[in-house]
Amino acid sequence: MAERYETDVAWPLPQEPSAAERAAFAQSRKYRNVGPGNNKLEAVADFLIPKEPWEYGMMALGPGVGLAGRALAQLPKAVRVGLGAAGITATASEAEAAKVPSFKQMQKVLKGFGIDDAQRILKPGVYKRPDEIAREASENVAPEHPAMKELFGVTREDLYEIGERGTRKGNIEPSYKMPAKGPQGSYVSDALMNPRNAQRQIDTLTEAQKYPGLVHGMQSWYVMDPAFQRLEQLVGREEAIKQYNQFNTVVPMFSPASPVTSELNRGTAARMMINRGEWDKFLQHGGTAVDKRGADFPPELRDVIPHPYHSTAQGGPVGRYLETGKVEMSQPKVPLYMQASGVPQTGFQTKLPVPDAHWGRSVGVGDVRTTANPGVSLKGPEYGELGPWYRENVAKPMGIEAVPAQGFQWGVYAPQTGVDTAIGAPKLELLSQMIWERAKKLGLDPATMRDKVLMGREHAAWLLGIPTAGGAAYEAYKPQGSVIQSQ
């Protein structure tokens, strides 16, 4: 099978372009598609004249790195000829430096992988050979924790079968806040939606299917049926639907800029406080750094992990939801995550992948963005066409739905995209482990703690507690399993 995905480019990947090269390339970007009947000579000449302080600084670096010389080399040949006729040329040394060999080499290499108009190589590992990526992921699968079997009676393979091996279709249509004019393309999706990029991902996922331990937990990552079924046993179907919807709305709102362990800890604690009528107390104290928690800090929140965006990206949307009963979030990730984590009784979607940051990096989003933070989760305009394209061109050829495909791809590429913990545990297993460990810490029956968490009367936490440093990062310990959904 190796010959199927051999590329015509050689490793190692070229060196990361310098800041000067990237800046020159960005400056010339909007003029590179000039053609007959589309004369932008005046505008091109205007942009070559430095206006901002940083532009003067780059020009002052010397002829060998002049912005004008580098930018000229990025323009189409016809435009460069026109500039020469107008008397606008680079010096000999600038023209030589403007060849920008590392930048052009990088673009050529990534184009072979289906990444057009690349700006950088954010995570070089995503372009390794598919068999190497799959092998590294399989070696990073965590052993299955016994908590899920004890508390919910299922294993990872059982969840995989409940999800019909990735083929179970959702029973609701996905929805999120789209741009006013509906789904629209962007330069990001335009640079990625091509057969080469699709085949790169398909080849890697095909290799990864050779490892059942990787497949079972990651393709079933969003399957939560056993949790609903236990809730139904406790309160009946009608009330279970109401309570599960609350759980599946409040908890995912704590996923922005967080690993799932923080999301489950903070989200279940917030839901507990909401049901106690004490949301304001959580909003006031839930973001307090550990080293700033005094003797009067609410004891029920002692093991809640703090977060730097507590009152904004997380607390703000929850507060609006409590006021209006509606999920009002401007970006697609969290709404689609909620819908992917539903169950048949409440409704769930499988048509659109959850566009978290790590999945985006594996698709190539971080390599084509021209923004300051290229590695974050996808925004609405970027995702409008890319999500459906992924479903039709990557998930469908694999014979699975887009949501399990995204979960699987997240795990397969995890060692390459920046995940520094073990993978393989689906969301239900991580929740089970956190319930189990908090019960053990408090000397309680784990089954009793499970029921209280499901009904929003208690929260989940790690046995090891939280680090002494504030903020969302908690490097003091490495939870077992996957931390999907971090941004």
VOPAGU-2260 file (C-alpha; in pm, 1 decimal, decimal comma):
REM VOPAGU-2260
SITE   aa  ch    i         X         Y         Z
SITE  MET   A    0       0,0       0,0       0,0
SITE  ALA   A    1     298,2     229,7      50,1
SITE  GLU   A    2     309,3     332,5    -314,9
SITE  ARG   A    3     -46,0     463,2    -284,3
SITE  TYR   A    4      51,4     759,3     -75,9
SITE  GLU   A    5     411,8     825,6    -171,9
SITE  THR   A    6     454,5    1192,5    -261,8
SITE  ASP   A    7     690,8    1355,3    -506,5
SITE  VAL   A    8     840,4    1576,6    -238,1
SITE  ALA   A    9    1122,0    1484,9      -7,5
SITE  TRP   A   10    1161,4    1501,9     368,6
SITE  PRO   A   11    1268,8    1677,0     578,0
SITE  LEU   A   12    1031,5    1966,5     528,4
SITE  PRO   A   13    1202,8    2298,3     450,5
SITE  GLN   A   14    1291,8    2538,4     725,7
SITE  GLU   A   15    1017,6    2761,2     863,6
SITE  PRO   A   16    1009,6    3089,4     667,9
SITE  SER   A   17    1146,7    3392,5     846,4
SITE  ALA   A   18     929,0    3676,2     971,8
SITE  ALA   A   19    1057,4    3892,4     686,3
SITE  GLU   A   20     961,2    3632,8     427,5
SITE  ARG   A   21     614,2    3589,0     573,1
SITE  ALA   A   22     556,7    3963,0     592,4
SITE  ALA   A   23     661,5    4017,6     231,9
SITE  PHE   A   24     442,2    3732,3     120,1
SITE  ALA   A   25     143,8    3868,1     312,7
SITE  GLN   A   26     195,2    4212,8     163,4
SITE  SER   A   27     190,1    4077,7    -189,7
SITE  ARG   A   28     -95,9    3834,2    -136,1
SITE  LYS   A   29    -385,5    4030,7    -284,4
SITE  TYR   A   30    -189,1    4120,8    -598,0
SITE  ARG   A   31     -76,9    3771,8    -693,4
SITE  ASN   A   32    -389,0    3687,0    -893,7
SITE  VAL   A   33    -347,0    3971,8   -1140,2
SITE  GLY   A   34    -422,6    3877,1   -1501,3
SITE  PRO   A   35    -514,6    4027,1   -1837,8
SITE  GLY   A   36    -771,0    4301,9   -1804,5
SITE  ASN   A   37    -705,8    4333,0   -1433,4
SITE  ASN   A   38    -433,4    4594,0   -1404,3
SITE  LYS   A   39    -341,1    4673,8   -1046,9
SITE  LEU   A   40     -10,8    4838,6   -1126,4
SITE  GLU   A   41     -94,9    5157,7    -939,4
SITE  ALA   A   42    -205,1    4968,1    -632,5
SITE  VAL   A   43     101,5    4744,5    -643,0
SITE  ALA   A   44     331,1    5044,0    -668,0
SITE  ASP   A   45     150,3    5202,9    -375,1
SITE  PHE   A   46     190,5    4900,8    -150,5
SITE  LEU   A   47     565,8    4886,1    -216,1
SITE  ILE   A   48     611,9    5226,0     -52,9
SITE  PRO   A   49     664,0    5172,6     322,3
SITE  LYS   A   50     401,1    5340,0     540,6
SITE  GLU   A   51     405,5    5161,5     873,5
SITE  PRO   A   52     699,6    5175,7    1117,4
SITE  TRP   A   53     760,4    4800,6    1084,3
SITE  GLU   A   54     786,9    4839,8     707,1
SITE  TYR   A   55    1054,2    5105,6     739,3
SITE  GLY   A   56    1230,3    4878,5     987,8
SITE  MET   A   57    1236,8    4593,3     740,3
SITE  MET   A   58    1368,9    4818,1     465,4
SITE  ALA   A   59    1640,1    4934,3     702,3
SITE  LEU   A   60    1757,3    4579,5     759,3
SITE  GLY   A   61    1959,5    4608,4     442,5
SITE  PRO   A   62    1928,4    4535,4      70,7
SITE  GLY   A   63    1940,3    4161,5     122,4
SITE  VAL   A   64    1611,5    4157,2     313,5
SITE  GLY   A   65    1431,5    4457,9     168,4
SITE  LEU   A   66    1055,5    4426,5     183,2
SITE  ALA   A   67    1014,9    4560,6    -169,3
SITE  GLY   A   68    1256,1    4309,5    -317,3
SITE  ARG   A   69    1093,2    4017,6    -141,3
SITE  ALA   A   70     743,2    4132,2    -225,8
SITE  LEU   A   71     830,1    4186,2    -592,1
SITE  ALA   A   72     939,8    3825,8    -624,6
SITE  GLN   A   73     601,8    3705,8    -499,2
SITE  LEU   A   74     409,5    3890,8    -773,3
SITE  PRO   A   75     304,5    3737,0   -1106,7
SITE  LYS   A   76     555,6    3768,9   -1387,7
SITE  ALA   A   77     323,9    3994,1   -1591,5
SITE  VAL   A   78     299,2    4237,1   -1302,5
SITE  ARG   A   79     675,3    4238,0   -1248,6
SITE  VAL   A   80     724,1    4319,1   -1619,5
SITE  GLY   A   81     476,1    4603,0   -1589,8
SITE  LEU   A   82     652,2    4739,5   -1285,2
SITE  GLY   A   83     982,7    4730,0   -1470,0
SITE  ALA   A   84     833,3    4928,1   -1757,9
SITE  ALA   A   85     717,3    5184,3   -1505,0
SITE  GLY   A   86    1066,5    5211,8   -1361,9
SITE  ILE   A   87     989,3    5027,4   -1039,4
SITE  THR   A   88    1257,0    4766,0    -976,7
SITE  ALA   A   89    1442,0    4611,2    -689,3
SITE  THR   A   90    1815,0    4647,2    -643,9
SITE  ALA   A   91    2027,0    4353,9    -759,1
SITE  SER   A   92    2085,8    4235,4    -403,6
SITE  GLU   A   93    1717,8    4274,2    -315,4
SITE  ALA   A   94    1614,9    4084,7    -626,6
SITE  GLU   A   95    1849,7    3801,3    -534,9
SITE  ALA   A   96    1720,7    3788,7    -179,5
SITE  ALA   A   97    1363,7    3809,8    -307,4
SITE  LYS   A   98    1381,5    3457,9    -441,7
SITE  VAL   A   99    1293,5    3351,0     -85,7
SITE  PRO   A  100    1399,0    2990,8    -145,4
SITE  SER   A  101    1280,5    2851,1     187,7
SITE  PHE   A  102     935,2    3003,8     152,2
SITE  LYS   A  103     887,3    2887,0    -203,4
SITE  GLN   A  104    1022,4    2543,1    -124,1
SITE  MET   A  105     782,6    2514,5     168,8
SITE  GLN   A  106     488,7    2614,2     -50,0
SITE  LYS   A  107     586,3    2360,3    -314,3
SITE  VAL   A  108     616,0    2081,7     -59,5
SITE  LEU   A  109     285,2    2154,8     109,8
SITE  LYS   A  110     108,1    2196,0    -222,5
SITE  GLY   A  111     200,3    1835,7    -290,5
SITE  PHE   A  112       5,8    1745,4      22,9
SITE  GLY   A  113    -295,7    1950,9     -86,6
SITE  ILE   A  114    -217,2    2266,7     111,4
SITE  ASP   A  115    -229,5    2554,5    -134,7
SITE  ASP   A  116     -88,8    2900,2     -65,7
SITE  ALA   A  117      78,5    2788,8     259,4
SITE  GLN   A  118     197,8    3055,1     501,4
SITE  ARG   A  119     388,1    2829,8     742,1
SITE  ILE   A  120     427,2    2473,3     866,1
SITE  LEU   A  121     245,7    2494,9    1197,4
SITE  LYS   A  122     268,9    2125,3    1287,8
SITE  PRO   A  123     511,9    1942,6    1054,8
SITE  GLY   A  124     416,5    1602,2    1192,9
SITE  VAL   A  125      76,9    1604,6    1021,5
SITE  TYR   A  126     261,5    1555,7     691,5
SITE  LYS   A  127     450,8    1244,6     795,9
SITE  ARG   A  128     385,8     919,0     615,8
SITE  PRO   A  129      35,5     788,6     696,2
SITE  ASP   A  130     165,5     461,8     837,6
SITE  GLU   A  131     404,3     647,9    1067,1
SITE  ILE   A  132     130,5     880,0    1194,6
SITE  ALA   A  133     -98,4     583,7    1261,4
SITE  ARG   A  134     170,2     386,7    1439,7
SITE  GLU   A  135     263,9     675,2    1668,5
SITE  ALA   A  136    -101,1     728,0    1758,3
SITE  SER   A  137    -153,6     359,5    1835,8
SITE  GLU   A  138     145,0     364,5    2069,4
SITE  ASN   A  139     -15,4     650,9    2260,8
SITE  VAL   A  140    -349,0     480,6    2337,6
SITE  ALA   A  141    -416,3     469,9    2712,2
SITE  PRO   A  142    -527,9     147,1    2882,3
SITE  GLU   A  143    -901,7     132,8    2934,3
SITE  HIS   A  144   -1006,3     252,8    3280,5
SITE  PRO   A  145   -1238,5      13,4    3468,2
SITE  ALA   A  146   -1470,2     294,7    3579,8
SITE  MET   A  147   -1684,8     304,3    3263,9
SITE  LYS   A  148   -1755,2     -69,5    3277,0
SITE  GLU   A  149   -1841,9     -55,4    3646,1
SITE  LEU   A  150   -2055,8     258,5    3632,4
SITE  PHE   A  151   -2223,2     222,4    3292,7
SITE  GLY   A  152   -2172,0    -142,2    3201,3
SITE  VAL   A  153   -1990,5     -78,7    2872,0
SITE  THR   A  154   -1642,3     -91,0    2724,2
SITE  ARG   A  155   -1488,9     114,5    2445,1
SITE  GLU   A  156   -1573,4    -159,1    2199,4
SITE  ASP   A  157   -1934,2    -163,3    2325,3
SITE  LEU   A  158   -1962,8     210,5    2259,0
SITE  TYR   A  159   -1818,0     152,9    1913,0
SITE  GLU   A  160   -2092,6    -100,0    1845,4
SITE  ILE   A  161   -2362,4     132,7    1985,4
SITE  GLY   A  162   -2239,2     390,4    1734,8
SITE  GLU   A  163   -2272,2     121,9    1466,7
SITE  ARG   A  164   -1899,4     130,6    1399,5
SITE  GLY   A  165   -1909,9     492,9    1297,7
SITE  THR   A  166   -2204,3     454,7    1060,2
SITE  ARG   A  167   -2496,2     550,9    1287,1
SITE  LYS   A  168   -2671,1     851,0    1137,1
SITE  GLY   A  169   -2791,7    1137,6    1350,5
SITE  ASN   A  170   -3159,9    1221,4    1374,5
SITE  ILE   A  171   -3136,0    1601,9    1367,4
SITE  GLU   A  172   -2981,2    1845,2    1123,1
SITE  PRO   A  173   -2670,2    2029,2    1246,7
SITE  SER   A  174   -2707,2    2400,8    1306,4
SITE  TYR   A  175   -2489,8    2689,1    1419,1
SITE  LYS   A  176   -2484,8    3064,7    1377,4
SITE  MET   A  177   -2390,4    3121,9    1016,3
SITE  PRO   A  178   -2288,1    3450,4     853,6
SITE  ALA   A  179   -2584,7    3668,5     760,4
SITE  LYS   A  180   -2560,2    3560,4     396,5
SITE  GLY   A  181   -2535,4    3191,7     481,9
SITE  PRO   A  182   -2234,4    2958,2     439,9
SITE  GLN   A  183   -1961,7    3129,9     244,9
SITE  GLY   A  184   -1616,0    3034,2     136,2
SITE  SER   A  185   -1295,1    3188,7     259,0
SITE  TYR   A  186    -936,3    3184,2     146,0
SITE  VAL   A  187    -877,3    2919,6     416,6
SITE  SER   A  188   -1125,7    2666,8     283,0
SITE  ASP   A  189   -1033,4    2751,2     -76,9
SITE  ALA   A  190    -673,2    2653,4      -5,2
SITE  LEU   A  191    -768,5    2317,3     148,1
SITE  MET   A  192   -1064,6    2177,8     -43,9
SITE  ASN   A  193    -889,7    1969,3    -308,6
SITE  PRO   A  194    -843,5    1598,1    -385,7
SITE  ARG   A  195    -479,9    1590,2    -269,1
SITE  ASN   A  196    -565,8    1709,7      79,8
SITE  ALA   A  197    -862,0    1473,3     104,6
SITE  GLN   A  198    -650,8    1176,2      -3,1
SITE  ARG   A  199    -376,4    1264,9     244,6
SITE  GLN   A  200    -626,3    1236,7     529,1
SITE  ILE   A  201    -797,4     926,5     389,4
SITE  ASP   A  202    -463,8     746,9     356,6
SITE  THR   A  203    -377,1     823,5     717,7
SITE  LEU   A  204    -716,7     720,3     855,1
SITE  THR   A  205    -703,7     401,4     648,3
SITE  GLU   A  206    -370,2     311,8     805,9
SITE  ALA   A  207    -508,6     393,2    1151,3
SITE  GLN   A  208    -797,9     150,8    1104,3
SITE  LYS   A  209    -544,0    -128,3    1141,6
SITE  TYR   A  210    -532,7     -51,8    1517,1
SITE  PRO   A  211    -860,2    -152,3    1690,6
SITE  GLY   A  212    -757,4       9,2    2017,0
SITE  LEU   A  213    -737,5     341,1    1837,2
SITE  VAL   A  214   -1060,4     290,4    1643,7
SITE  HIS   A  215   -1291,5     182,7    1925,4
SITE  GLY   A  216   -1247,4     476,4    2160,6
SITE  MET   A  217   -1201,8     756,3    1911,4
SITE  GLN   A  218   -1479,3     672,7    1663,5
SITE  SER   A  219   -1716,2     642,6    1959,8
SITE  TRP   A  220   -1588,9     953,8    2136,2
SITE  TYR   A  221   -1926,2    1131,7    2130,4
SITE  VAL   A  222   -2146,6     828,6    2206,8
SITE  MET   A  223   -2323,2     896,1    2538,9
SITE  ASP   A  224   -2623,8     659,8    2525,6
SITE  PRO   A  225   -2541,9     470,0    2849,5
SITE  ALA   A  226   -2541,5     796,7    3047,6
SITE  PHE   A  227   -2889,0     884,3    2923,0
SITE  GLN   A  228   -3013,8     532,6    2984,4
SITE  ARG   A  229   -2904,1     547,6    3349,4
SITE  LEU   A  230   -3065,3     889,7    3388,0
SITE  GLU   A  231   -3387,1     749,7    3241,8
SITE  GLN   A  232   -3381,1     469,5    3500,5
SITE  LEU   A  233   -3351,5     731,6    3774,2
SITE  VAL   A  234   -3612,5     989,3    3670,3
SITE  GLY   A  235   -3812,4     853,0    3377,0
SITE  ARG   A  236   -3788,8     940,0    3009,0
SITE  GLU   A  237   -3948,9    1284,0    3006,5
SITE  GLU   A  238   -3743,2    1416,4    3294,9
SITE  ALA   A  239   -3431,4    1241,5    3164,0
SITE  ILE   A  240   -3461,5    1426,3    2832,8
SITE  LYS   A  241   -3490,2    1755,8    3020,4
SITE  GLN   A  242   -3196,2    1682,8    3249,8
SITE  TYR   A  243   -2971,2    1542,9    2978,7
SITE  ASN   A  244   -3034,7    1847,5    2761,9
SITE  GLN   A  245   -2929,2    2067,5    3052,6
SITE  PHE   A  246   -2613,9    1859,1    3104,6
SITE  ASN   A  247   -2533,3    1859,8    2733,8
SITE  THR   A  248   -2582,0    2234,7    2704,5
SITE  VAL   A  249   -2409,4    2367,6    3014,9
SITE  VAL   A  250   -2106,1    2135,9    3021,4
SITE  PRO   A  251   -1987,0    2191,6    2659,9
SITE  MET   A  252   -1999,3    2568,0    2717,9
SITE  PHE   A  253   -1690,2    2516,1    2931,9
SITE  SER   A  254   -1495,0    2360,7    2644,4
SITE  PRO   A  255   -1353,6    2678,7    2480,5
SITE  ALA   A  256    -977,4    2695,6    2538,3
SITE  SER   A  257    -995,7    2388,3    2763,4
SITE  PRO   A  258    -911,7    2019,7    2763,6
SITE  VAL   A  259   -1213,9    1798,8    2822,1
SITE  THR   A  260   -1104,8    1720,8    3177,4
SITE  SER   A  261   -1137,5    2090,0    3265,4
SITE  GLU   A  262   -1463,4    2109,0    3070,6
SITE  LEU   A  263   -1620,2    1818,5    3263,2
SITE  ASN   A  264   -1495,0    1941,3    3599,0
SITE  ARG   A  265   -1605,1    2301,0    3553,3
SITE  GLY   A  266   -1918,7    2220,2    3357,0
SITE  THR   A  267   -2058,5    1969,4    3604,0
SITE  ALA   A  268   -1975,9    2206,8    3891,9
SITE  ALA   A  269   -2154,2    2494,1    3718,0
SITE  ARG   A  270   -2459,9    2276,1    3655,8
SITE  MET   A  271   -2461,9    2171,1    4020,8
SITE  MET   A  272   -2457,7    2534,7    4132,4
SITE  ILE   A  273   -2727,3    2628,5    3879,8
SITE  ASN   A  274   -2954,1    2358,8    4019,5
SITE  ARG   A  275   -2884,2    2483,8    4372,2
SITE  GLY   A  276   -2985,4    2833,5    4266,7
SITE  GLU   A  277   -2628,3    2954,0    4321,1
SITE  TRP   A  278   -2504,5    3034,4    3972,0
SITE  ASP   A  279   -2394,7    3378,7    4088,1
SITE  LYS   A  280   -2168,0    3218,2    4346,3
SITE  PHE   A  281   -2005,8    3002,4    4079,3
SITE  LEU   A  282   -1967,2    3300,7    3849,2
SITE  GLN   A  283   -1799,0    3494,1    4130,2
SITE  HIS   A  284   -1561,4    3221,9    4250,8
SITE  GLY   A  285   -1524,9    2963,5    3973,2
SITE  GLY   A  286   -1237,9    3145,5    3804,3
SITE  THR   A  287   -1035,6    3226,8    4114,8
SITE  ALA   A  288    -676,0    3107,6    4097,3
SITE  VAL   A  289    -594,6    2837,9    4352,1
SITE  ASP   A  290    -331,1    3043,6    4531,4
SITE  LYS   A  291    -583,2    3324,5    4580,2
SITE  ARG   A  292    -852,0    3111,8    4744,5
SITE  GLY   A  293    -881,0    3218,6    5104,6
SITE  ALA   A  294   -1046,7    3058,6    5405,3
SITE  ASP   A  295   -1383,7    3198,5    5300,5
SITE  PHE   A  296   -1371,8    3032,8    4954,9
SITE  PRO   A  297   -1681,1    2810,8    4900,0
SITE  PRO   A  298   -1576,0    2458,8    5006,7
SITE  GLU   A  299   -1797,4    2295,8    4742,5
SITE  LEU   A  300   -1583,4    2463,5    4474,0
SITE  ARG   A  301   -1241,4    2380,6    4618,8
SITE  ASP   A  302   -1158,2    2122,4    4352,9
SITE  VAL   A  303   -1292,2    2324,7    4059,7
SITE  ILE   A  304   -1017,6    2403,6    3809,8
SITE  PRO   A  305    -985,3    2780,1    3749,1
SITE  HIS   A  306    -984,5    2928,2    3401,2
SITE  PRO   A  307    -855,2    3261,8    3264,7
SITE  TYR   A  308   -1168,4    3308,2    3049,6
SITE  HIS   A  309   -1408,0    3210,7    3327,2
SITE  SER   A  310   -1633,9    3516,5    3311,9
SITE  THR   A  311   -1604,2    3580,7    2938,4
SITE  ALA   A  312   -1579,9    3291,6    2690,4
SITE  GLN   A  313   -1736,4    3047,8    2937,4
SITE  GLY   A  314   -1946,4    3227,1    3199,3
SITE  GLY   A  315   -2089,2    3477,2    2951,8
SITE  PRO   A  316   -2262,3    3225,7    2722,2
SITE  VAL   A  317   -2390,9    3026,2    3020,5
SITE  GLY   A  318   -2538,7    3338,4    3174,8
SITE  ARG   A  319   -2716,1    3427,8    2851,3
SITE  TYR   A  320   -2846,4    3072,5    2822,4
SITE  LEU   A  321   -2991,8    3092,1    3174,3
SITE  GLU   A  322   -3158,5    3423,8    3090,8
SITE  THR   A  323   -3298,2    3335,7    2748,6
SITE  GLY   A  324   -3303,2    2957,4    2726,4
SITE  LYS   A  325   -3106,1    2985,5    2402,4
SITE  VAL   A  326   -2748,8    2898,6    2308,1
SITE  GLU   A  327   -2599,4    3220,8    2177,0
SITE  MET   A  328   -2246,4    3150,8    2058,0
SITE  SER   A  329   -2095,3    3312,6    1752,6
SITE  GLN   A  330   -1860,5    3032,5    1644,8
SITE  PRO   A  331   -1953,6    2681,8    1522,0
SITE  LYS   A  332   -1744,9    2458,1    1746,5
SITE  VAL   A  333   -1948,9    2447,2    2068,0
SITE  PRO   A  334   -2300,1    2425,9    1913,6
SITE  LEU   A  335   -2189,0    2141,5    1685,3
SITE  TYR   A  336   -2015,7    1973,3    1979,4
SITE  MET   A  337   -2339,5    1984,3    2179,4
SITE  GLN   A  338   -2534,3    1835,6    1892,1
SITE  ALA   A  339   -2273,3    1563,4    1834,7
SITE  SER   A  340   -2291,7    1465,0    2203,6
SITE  GLY   A  341   -2668,5    1417,4    2202,1
SITE  VAL   A  342   -2847,3    1082,4    2210,5
SITE  PRO   A  343   -3135,0     949,1    1997,7
SITE  GLN   A  344   -3394,4    1049,4    2258,1
SITE  THR   A  345   -3277,0    1413,0    2266,5
SITE  GLY   A  346   -3152,4    1435,6    1908,7
SITE  PHE   A  347   -2796,3    1419,9    1780,0
SITE  GLN   A  348   -2615,1    1510,9    1459,3
SITE  THR   A  349   -2340,4    1329,6    1270,8
SITE  LYS   A  350   -2328,6    1528,1     945,1
SITE  LEU   A  351   -2079,1    1799,5    1034,4
SITE  PRO   A  352   -1743,2    1747,4    1208,4
SITE  VAL   A  353   -1678,3    1936,8    1530,9
SITE  PRO   A  354   -1425,2    2201,9    1422,4
SITE  ASP   A  355   -1194,0    2210,4    1722,5
SITE  ALA   A  356    -837,5    2336,6    1703,5
SITE  HIS   A  357    -656,7    2001,9    1678,0
SITE  TRP   A  358    -879,7    1873,8    1398,7
SITE  GLY   A  359    -825,4    2202,5    1214,9
SITE  ARG   A  360    -449,4    2163,7    1241,3
SITE  SER   A  361    -467,1    1812,8    1095,9
SITE  VAL   A  362    -672,4    1940,4     800,5
SITE  GLY   A  363    -415,3    2215,0     734,3
SITE  VAL   A  364    -605,4    2520,4     857,7
SITE  GLY   A  365    -314,2    2651,0    1063,9
SITE  ASP   A  366     -82,6    2641,2     764,5
SITE  VAL   A  367    -287,0    2866,4     535,6
SITE  ARG   A  368    -423,0    3127,5     775,3
SITE  THR   A  369    -273,8    3474,9     762,2
SITE  THR   A  370    -400,5    3561,0    1111,7
SITE  ALA   A  371    -192,9    3612,6    1425,4
SITE  ASN   A  372    -315,1    3293,8    1598,1
SITE  PRO   A  373    -334,6    3035,8    1318,5
SITE  GLY   A  374    -377,7    2729,8    1539,8
SITE  VAL   A  375    -715,7    2805,5    1701,0
SITE  SER   A  376   -1049,0    2638,1    1622,1
SITE  LEU   A  377   -1231,5    2725,5    1302,3
SITE  LYS   A  378   -1446,5    3034,4    1266,7
SITE  GLY   A  379   -1781,1    3051,0    1088,3
SITE  PRO   A  380   -1675,8    3178,1     743,3
SITE  GLU   A  381   -1381,8    2935,0     733,0
SITE  TYR   A  382   -1600,2    2642,3     827,6
SITE  GLY   A  383   -1905,6    2713,2     609,7
SITE  GLU   A  384   -1777,8    2510,7     315,7
SITE  LEU   A  385   -1497,8    2312,1     476,9
SITE  GLY   A  386   -1726,7    2114,4     709,1
SITE  PRO   A  387   -1952,7    1976,7     432,2
SITE  TRP   A  388   -1646,4    1920,3     210,9
SITE  TYR   A  389   -1489,2    1703,6     481,5
SITE  ARG   A  390   -1806,7    1499,7     512,6
SITE  GLU   A  391   -1829,2    1432,4     139,5
SITE  ASN   A  392   -1459,2    1393,5      57,1
SITE  VAL   A  393   -1301,6    1237,4     366,0
SITE  ALA   A  394   -1566,2    1077,5     590,8
SITE  LYS   A  395   -1790,0     936,9     316,9
SITE  PRO   A  396   -1506,9     760,1     128,6
SITE  MET   A  397   -1409,8     607,6     465,6
SITE  GLY   A  398   -1764,1     472,7     499,4
SITE  ILE   A  399   -1838,7     655,1     826,5
SITE  GLU   A  400   -2025,2     964,4     938,8
SITE  ALA   A  401   -1847,3    1299,9     972,5
SITE  VAL   A  402   -1868,6    1321,9    1353,5
SITE  PRO   A  403   -1703,4     984,8    1428,1
SITE  ALA   A  404   -1456,2    1056,9    1148,5
SITE  GLN   A  405   -1357,8    1383,0    1318,5
SITE  GLY   A  406   -1319,4    1212,7    1657,6
SITE  PHE   A  407   -1109,1     941,1    1497,2
SITE  GLN   A  408    -895,1    1189,3    1307,0
SITE  TRP   A  409    -845,7    1392,3    1624,1
SITE  GLY   A  410    -695,2    1089,5    1796,4
SITE  VAL   A  411    -492,9     970,1    1497,9
SITE  TYR   A  412    -320,6    1305,2    1452,9
SITE  ALA   A  413    -306,6    1391,1    1825,7
SITE  PRO   A  414      68,9    1327,9    1872,0
SITE  GLN   A  415     133,2    1554,0    1572,1
SITE  THR   A  416    -104,6    1842,9    1653,5
SITE  GLY   A  417      18,0    1916,7    2004,4
SITE  VAL   A  418    -174,5    1680,3    2233,5
SITE  ASP   A  419      63,7    1585,8    2513,5
SITE  THR   A  420    -144,2    1321,9    2693,4
SITE  ALA   A  421    -244,9     967,3    2610,0
SITE  ILE   A  422    -545,7     921,9    2383,3
SITE  GLY   A  423    -811,7     658,6    2324,9
SITE  ALA   A  424   -1067,8     723,4    2598,7
SITE  PRO   A  425   -1411,3     840,7    2478,2
SITE  LYS   A  426   -1593,5    1118,1    2659,8
SITE  LEU   A  427   -1805,9     876,7    2865,8
SITE  GLU   A  428   -1494,8     700,3    2993,1
SITE  LEU   A  429   -1333,7    1028,0    3096,3
SITE  LEU   A  430   -1652,4    1130,1    3279,4
SITE  SER   A  431   -1666,7     787,7    3445,7
SITE  GLN   A  432   -1305,8     812,8    3558,4
SITE  MET   A  433   -1360,0    1158,8    3705,8
SITE  ILE   A  434   -1674,5    1045,1    3890,9
SITE  TRP   A  435   -1491,3     737,2    4018,7
SITE  GLU   A  436   -1189,6     930,6    4139,0
SITE  ARG   A  437   -1386,9    1202,6    4316,8
SITE  ALA   A  438   -1597,0     937,6    4491,5
SITE  LYS   A  439   -1282,9     758,0    4606,6
SITE  LYS   A  440   -1136,6    1085,7    4727,0
SITE  LEU   A  441   -1444,7    1158,1    4935,5
SITE  GLY   A  442   -1493,1     801,9    5054,2
SITE  LEU   A  443   -1827,0     764,3    4872,5
SITE  ASP   A  444   -1981,3     492,2    4661,5
SITE  PRO   A  445   -1891,7     564,8    4294,5
SITE  ALA   A  446   -2238,8     452,5    4178,0
SITE  THR   A  447   -2401,2     704,6    4410,7
SITE  MET   A  448   -2167,7     976,9    4287,2
SITE  ARG   A  449   -2252,2     879,3    3926,6
SITE  ASP   A  450   -2623,6     929,4    3986,2
SITE  LYS   A  451   -2572,7    1262,5    4162,1
SITE  VAL   A  452   -2353,5    1394,0    3878,2
SITE  LEU   A  453   -2603,1    1282,0    3614,2
SITE  MET   A  454   -2884,8    1459,6    3797,8
SITE  GLY   A  455   -2680,6    1775,2    3848,8
SITE  ARG   A  456   -2642,8    1742,9    4224,8
SITE  GLU   A  457   -2266,6    1683,6    4232,4
SITE  HIS   A  458   -1965,1    1743,0    4009,7
SITE  ALA   A  459   -1677,4    1538,2    3874,9
SITE  ALA   A  460   -1309,3    1592,3    3951,3
SITE  TRP   A  461    -970,1    1421,0    3938,6
SITE  LEU   A  462    -836,4    1230,9    4237,6
SITE  LEU   A  463    -511,3    1423,7    4219,8
SITE  GLY   A  464    -694,0    1750,7    4261,7
SITE  ILE   A  465    -579,8    2066,7    4087,7
SITE  PRO   A  466    -239,8    2233,2    4064,8
SITE  THR   A  467    -141,1    2525,1    4280,1
SITE  ALA   A  468     -97,0    2754,0    3981,6
SITE  GLY   A  469    -396,2    2945,4    3848,2
SITE  GLY   A  470    -529,6    2937,6    3495,2
SITE  ALA   A  471    -658,7    2665,2    3267,1
SITE  ALA   A  472    -332,5    2480,7    3213,8
SITE  TYR   A  473    -260,3    2213,9    3468,0
SITE  GLU   A  474      74,7    2063,0    3397,6
SITE  ALA   A  475     102,2    1910,0    3744,6
SITE  TYR   A  476     -68,4    1595,3    3626,0
SITE  LYS   A  477    -153,4    1416,1    3304,0
SITE  PRO   A  478    -503,5    1263,6    3303,3
SITE  GLN   A  479    -541,2     923,6    3141,3
SITE  GLY   A  480    -716,7     923,6    2806,8
SITE  SER   A  481    -788,9    1178,3    2540,5
SITE  VAL   A  482    -835,4    1548,7    2603,9
SITE  ILE   A  483   -1032,4    1618,9    2289,5
SITE  GLN   A  484   -1189,0    1957,9    2225,4
SITE  SER   A  485    -910,7    2179,2    2351,0
SITE  GLN   A  486    -871,5    2495,8    2146,6
